[in-house]
């Protein structure tokens, strides 16, 4: 009798604990951006190297999603594939109902996992993310799905066509975004900004690039998706005109270079071309325009240390005093 009583108490305690865990509708919102502007097809934007471009196609797969939450608990969402199409202001990923109250980070992979990458898409309905699409996102049974399909025009006159279709099991990269989101009213929405200008970082699209496969610019593109595209901070491409620094004209040139961007240790190191930059005008500001630190150059590089996580702009007056050169930097936790 005593054993049965103890077992019953254990069962009741378990029921009480489970009942106390709130269930919330969980969703991720991928917010499509082109630097500081909302994404639009045909909208002119600039790469981090200041190459003008506009997009006509922007599609990619997300899979193997996991969320770290409530003090380090990790919940994995199996059998979820999302075909993200930047034809609206955002893409909502519905992850169903779960006992998640406070989110710390989101991890997912760009592309399709190898177990499903080489299956026949006709086994799925056309409404399924892995089903047949037009234009096609499937390269063939051997090569698998296009992980990212990015197409547009670039150059000063936007007269150079570029197409990068990236794929390959070896290029199936995982990316993690630190976020802060809390449940409210029975649901929790996790906003993640996707800045597609960053997808072209380091890729010379000015003269036209046509790469379909798992090599060269395709690898660069997927690595950029892994490291630079996604953020919990809304991207910016200028400092507000009413900022405390009163900067109204920012121009990204080759006058300065951030050694590691994003920074992961609170230190930002910047190299300068002293033939272009006034050595007495170096300053670091946050995205509100507040001056964080200013300095004079004694040599062609400088480090800003002990920075909190966030987005900053390093700027310097050109040596002729007429313009501003600037570079956005991200400091991760």
N, C-alpha and C positions, 0 to 999 in steps of 0.2 A: 504493500500500500504506500509506503514511504517513497519507494522508487517511482511509482506512478505519479505521486504528488509532485516530486521534483521535476519529472519530465514535463508535466503539465505547466509548471511555473516557467520553465525554460521556453516552452512554446509560446506562452502568453507574453513573456518579455520580448521575444523575437517579433511577435506580431505588433507589439506596441512600438518597438524601434522602427520597424518598416513603415508603420502607419505615420510615424513622425517625420519621415523623409518626404519633403514636398516634391511633387512632380511638376515640371515646367515644360512648356513647349519651347523647343530649342531651335534656333535658326541662325545661320551665318549670312550676313549681307555683304556681298562683294560690290563695292562702290567704284564705278568705272571713272577714271580720271585721265586727263592729259596735263601733267604738271598741276598747276593750280586751277585749271578749267575743267568743267564737266565734260565727259567724253561725248564726242559727236563724230560720226563719219564725215570725212571731208573737211574737218576742222584743222587748220594749220597749227602745228605745235613744233617744239624744238627738242632734239635729243640733248643729253647732258653735254655733248660737244658742240651744241648750237647749230646743228644741221636741221634745216627746216624739213618737215614731212607732214603728210596727212595719210589717214588710214581708210581703206575700203573694206578690209576684212580683219576681224580680230576674234578668233575662236580658240579655245583651249580646254583640255580636260583637267578636272580635279578628281582625285581618288584617295582612298586610304586616309580618311579624316579621323583625327583624334583631338580631344580637348582636355587640357589640364585645368583642374578646377578645385575649389574648396580645399586649399591647403596641400595641393600636390597630387590629388587623385586624378588618374588618367582614364578617360572613357573613350573607347574606340568604337567607331561606327562602321560596321562591316557592310559589304555589298552596297556601297554608295559610290556612284560615278556621276559626275556632273559635267555636262558640256556647257561651258560658260560662253555666252555669245554677247558681246558688248554692243547690243542693239537697243539697249534701254539704259536708264540711269544707274540701275543696279541689278544684280542677280541674287535672288533669295534661294538659299540652300536649306530646305526643311529637313531637320534631323529627328523629328518626332518628339516624343515625350520622355523626359529623363529627370533624374534627381540631381540637377545641376543648379547651384545657387549663385556662385561667383566664379567667373572665368579668369584664368591667368595667362593662358596661351592656347593657340590653335596651331596644329600641325597637319599638313596635307602634302600630297605629292602632285606634281604636274605631269599629266599623262595617264596612261592606263597600265595597271599592274601586269606583270608578265604572264600571270595565270589566265588573264582575259585578253591580253593584247593580240594574240594570234588566233582568236576564234573567228568564226564566220559571222559577220554582222547581221546576216539575214535570219539568224536564230532569234533575234530580238525584233520587237515591233518597231515601226518607224518613230514612235513616240519615246522609245527608250533611248537614253543618251548614247548607248553603244550600237543602236540600230542604224540602218542605212540613212544617209543624209545627203542633201544637195545644197551646196557643193559637198563633195565627199570628204569625210574625215578619216576614211580608211584607205591605207596605202596598198594593202594586200596581205594575204595570210602570213607570208614570211616576215615582212617588215612591220606589220601591225598598223596601229592607228597613228594618225598625225597627233602628236601631243599638243602642238601649237601651230596654228595657221595664221600668219600675219602678212598682210599685203597692203601696199599703198604706193604713194609717189613721194619723191624726195628731191632735194636740191634747191638752189636759189629760186628757180622758176617752177618747182614741183613738176619737172618734166622727165624725171628718171624713175621708172617703175622698179619697185623692189618686191620680192616675194620670198618669205622664209617659212618653209614648212619643216618643222623639227620633229624628230621621232627617234626611236631606238631604245631598247631595253636598258642599255648601258647609260643612257641619258635620262633615266627616270629619277629625277631629283626630288628630295623632300625639303620643304621649307617650313619654318616655324615663325609665327608672328606673336609677339607678346602683346596681350590686350587686357583691357579692364572692362568687364561687363558684369552686371548684376541682374538677377531676376526681379521682375516687377509685375504684379497683377497676373501671375500664373504663366509668364512667358519670359524668355530671355533672348534678346537679339544681339548678335556679336558683329559689330561693324569692322570691316577690313577694307582699306583703300587699296586699289590696284592702279598704279600709275604706269600706263603703257609707254610713256616716253622713256622710262627707265629700262624697258625691255630692249631698247636699241643702244644702250650704253656700250661704247667701244666698237660699234658696228658701223662701218663706213657705207652708209646707204646713199651718199650724195651722188655717186656715179652709177647707181643701180646695182642691186644684188639679187640674183636668182639662185637660191639654194633650197633644194628639196632633198632631205635625207637626214643622216645622223652624223654629219661632219661639219667642219668649218663654222660658218655663221650660225648654223642650226644649234651647235653646242653652245656658242656664245649666248644665243637667245635664251636657251633653257637655263643656263647658269645665271643669267640676269633675272629670270623669273625666280630662281632659287634665292638670290641674294638681295635684289633691289626693288622688285616690283611692288611687293606687298608691305603694308605698314598699318599700324593702328592710328597713325597721325596723318591728318589730311595734308596732302602735298601742297606746296606753294611754289610760285615761280617769281615772286617779287615781294618786297617789303611794303606794308601798307603806307600810303602816302601821308597819313596822319600820325606816323610813328614818332617816337621821341627823338629819333635820329634824323627825321625830316628827309629821308632819302626817297626821291621819286623816280630815279632813273637807275636801273640796275642792268648791267650788260655782262653776260658770261663770255669771257675771252680765254686765250691761252696764257693770260698773265699770272694765273695762280693755279695750283694743283693740290688737291687734298690727298695725302698719302694713302690713308685707309678710310674708306667711306662706304658703309657705315663704320663708325668707331664702336668697339665693344668694351673699352676700358675707361671711358670718360676722358680720353685724351684725343685731341684733334691736332694733327701736324700738317702744316701747309707750306708748300714750296712756292716761291715767287720769282718771276722774271723781273729783275731790278731795272731792266731796260724799259719796262712798261709801267712799273708800279712806283708810286711815291712811297719811299720807305718810312715815312712818318705818319702814314694814314691807315694803318692796319687796325681793324676792329672786328669784334665778334658780337652779333646781335641774335636774339631769339626771334621766333616767328611773329611776335607781337610788335617787333621793332625796338624792344628794350635793349640798351647797350649792356652787354655782359662784361666785356673786357676790351681794352684798347692797348696798343703797344707800338713801339718803333722797332724797325728791323735793324739788327746789327750784322746780320748775314742774310742769305737768301731763303731761310726757312724759320718757322716759329711754331711753338706748340702751346695749345691752350689745354690746361689740365683740370681734373676734378669736376668735369661737367656732368650735370644730371641728364638722364635720358630725355631726349627731345629732338626737335629740329632747329637748326641754327643756320645763320648765313655769315660767312666770312667775306668781308668786302675791303676794298682798298681803292683810293683815288688813283686814276691814271696819272702818269708822270706829267702830262700836259695840264692836269687839273680840270679838264672839261667833262670827264665821264667817270663812271663807276664800274669797276669790274667786280664780280661777285660769284660765289659758289655756295650752293646749299649743302649742308652736311647733316647727317643723322647720327645721333649718339644713342646706342642701345643700352639696356640695363645690363 
